[in-house]
């Protein structure tokens, strides 16, 4: 990470983004755009950034809206897919980067999906880590979330989106900001019973944070990871308050009109696309490998026996699969 230059840009929406970059060191290597998710940061891509910068690739990695030293608006309407896509595209435009390989995880996968819809020639290749392509024909509003929860409960015996609904409750940020370590342990837990009972089940996340519960930390989380997380989401830095707006924007259907206006031809990913799926209990219910076949005809599927945080838990394997895909 020390090899990256820290930059800032204020976009036409009057939002200031912090981002990290290093140029390609080999003429034939493109830039890789890394998009992080929730609750995360560019730091969680350190294994990939180190590997691919040494291999000659350019790196561009923004701290996304609501995080770190990027703007943290409290109005969830600002967190629209179209608006944030425009923000990141403006960063690339400012840096005179016309084409990138995209690598995205969690909510970063949603943002990369919308960027591909609104700027279809921007990406030469796309890599989705655990969370797959988000088709604009399928919005995660409250009605959809309740339907998915009901269907998964009926067919699999547990719910998956209880935490999603909790994040929209008025006191959710306050509860989470008081329990930063508890939040990190929950979101990185590899215990399926913890995931089912306290993330998937409705009311489970509230019980978790009101009780200040702690899950066992997985081995891949270093002391530096924990320190960075505590710093990024400390109450002094605004905690989780702004970042939760990624969820709230979806639940309140902020993107409905913008998504309807996307041409049908832009809803299909025409570029080579890689999905690295995992054993994550929640994303398994979404079945992205099958879901993406219609939307990404040039799709490569790979599977790693890991949880949601694949780039941290199995960094060497993740790098190998990405590199094979980039150079194939």
C-alpha positions, 0 to 999 in steps of 0.5 A: 500500500505504501507504493500508492499515491493518495489523491483527492478529487471533488466531483461535479456533485460537490463530493470529495473522494479520496483515492489511491493510484499507481501507474502501470510499470509495463506498457501492455498492462492496464489499470485495475479499478478496485471497488470495496464494499461494506464494512470495508476499505481499500486496505482489504485489497492490500494483497491484490494491490501489492501483487498486481502492482508488482506484476506491472498493472496500474492501480486505481482504488477509491475510498467510496462514498460514506467511508474514510476521508471521502465525503459522508453525506447523511442523505441516502438519496445521494447514494444512488447507483447512477450518481456514484457511478458518475463520481467514480467515472469522473475520477478515471476521466480526471486521471485520463484513464479510458479503460480499466479491468474492474474488481469488486466485492460486496457493495462494490459489485453493485457499483461496478454493475451500475458503472458497466450499465451507464458506461458500457465501454469503460471496462475491458474485463470484470471480476466479481468477488462473492457478490455477483452482477446486480441487474437493474431489472431487480431492485433490492427495495423493501418489498423485494427483501421481504419476498426473498427472506420469505422464500429462503425461509420457506425453502431453506429454513432460514432468512438471509436479509434480516440485517439489511432491514435492521440497517434502516432502523433509526437507532441502528447507527448508534448501536453499531457505533457503540460496538465497533469490534462487535460489528467487525467480529459479526461481519467476518464470522465464519460460524453459520449459526451466528450468520443465520441467527444474527445476520439472516434472522429478522431481529437478530442484528438488533439482539447482537448489537444491544448485547454487545456480542462478540464472535470468534475472529477468523485467522485471516484478520490480522491485528493491523486489520483490526486496528484499521477497522477500529480507526475507520469506523470509530465514532470520531470518524462518523462510525457506520452512520454514512456507510449504512446509506448504501442499504437505505438507498436500496430499501427506499427505492432511490434507484427505481427511475434511473434503473428503468432508463437504462437501455436493455442492451446495456443490462447485458455484460458483453465483456469477459466476466469472472465470478469467484463464488464462495461458500458464503451462506448468504450469497449461496441463497442468491445463486449468482452462478446461475443468476448471471448466465443470462446477463453475462454471456461471456462468463467464467465461473470459479469457486473457492472454499472460503467465506465472504471475504475471499480476497483476505481469506485466500489471497494467493488463490484469488490473485491466481484466478484473477491473473489467469483471467486477466491474461487469458 
